[in-house]
Amino acid sequence: MPSYITIFNACIPVFAVIAAGYLLRKLGILSKNADKSLLGLVLNLLFPAFIIHHLLDNVVLGSGFLIAMAATTGGLTIIMGLSLAYLGARSIRMEKTRQRTFAVAAGLQNYGFIPIPILLTLFGKEIIPVQLMFSTGLEIVLWTAAVMMLTGGQSGGWKNLFNTPLVTTVACLVLNSVFNVTSLPEMISQPVSMLSACAVPVSLLLIGAIIRDLLHRSPDDGIVEKHKIPEIIMAIIIRLVALPALMILLAGILPLPIELKRILVIQAAMPAAVFPILLVRRYGGDIATAVRTVTVTMLISIVSIPPVIVFGLWITNSAAP
């Protein structure tokens, strides 16, 4: 099992790049006008290249059983998160619109660009295909159940399932399983590898810039209000205590492949994802509630991620036969 120092060292580069994005925004080098272009670059070029680079040459996934299990586990984690966060919001009697926003914001962990470099450092590139399948199942539930929760039962988010990363994932799986394509010609694989290497750092820079924006919103936005303290406390309890404990418990007791157990532990340590803020803006909800949840859990996670991972890996190793 990786030591605390090893896990701590794996987290430092992630938060260092996020801090660089924060600083670039503060200095005006990475402007808000660049966000949309950078996001489009990541989603439509860099991350698809990352998927191709890791999925076309995979020996870990093997049969469709591990693919199905990883995708199902990813979907179940967000269902579990949405349900627990919604119950938490109701317990402190939040307004109905804010209940739905809180459920999506607190119920969805950062499942991509923060955990991926930590997984790579701790367990190597072999675990990434399983992580990508986990994320695929999560995204299916995100664009269906989570959007329905935000809109009060109306559908519509399913159309976003046909996005570039998901289409790329399906295409790679088909090429692997049906046509037995495990590699690309060198003249294609080299630029794909170069673009793949850019996906995570560019995304972390963008996350850092967004955090800078969240922390420096106008006081009139109502981000910090005394009567919202119960909501902040509930966000910390749900996202950084209850859900991690539940996910680690499941990783310890369920008969899952070791790769999936490790992914569950890393996912358990993650703060709330930034993406729900964009969902709230698009489908309606309370922006301030989403911002509070994301900002508070992100800041606390800087110190909470290593101990949660250490504890989670200890539990899963202790439970192993």
Secondary structure, DSSP 8 states (H G I E B T S, - for coil): ---HHHHHHHHHHHHHHHHHHHHHHHHTSS-GGGHHHHHHHIIIIIHHHHHHHHHTT-SSS-SHHHHHHHHHHHHHHHHHHHHHHHHHHHHTT--HHHHHHHHHHHH-B--STTHHHHHHHHH-GGGHHHHHHHHHHHHHHIIIIIHHHHTTS---GGGGGS-HHHHHHHHHHHHHHTT------HHHHHHHHHHHHHHHHHHHHHHHHHHHHHHT--GGG-SS-GGGHHHHHHHHHIIIIIHHHHHHHHHHHS---HHHHHHHHHHHT--B-SHHHHHHHHH---HHHHHHHHHHHHHHHHHHHHHHHHHHHHHHHHH--
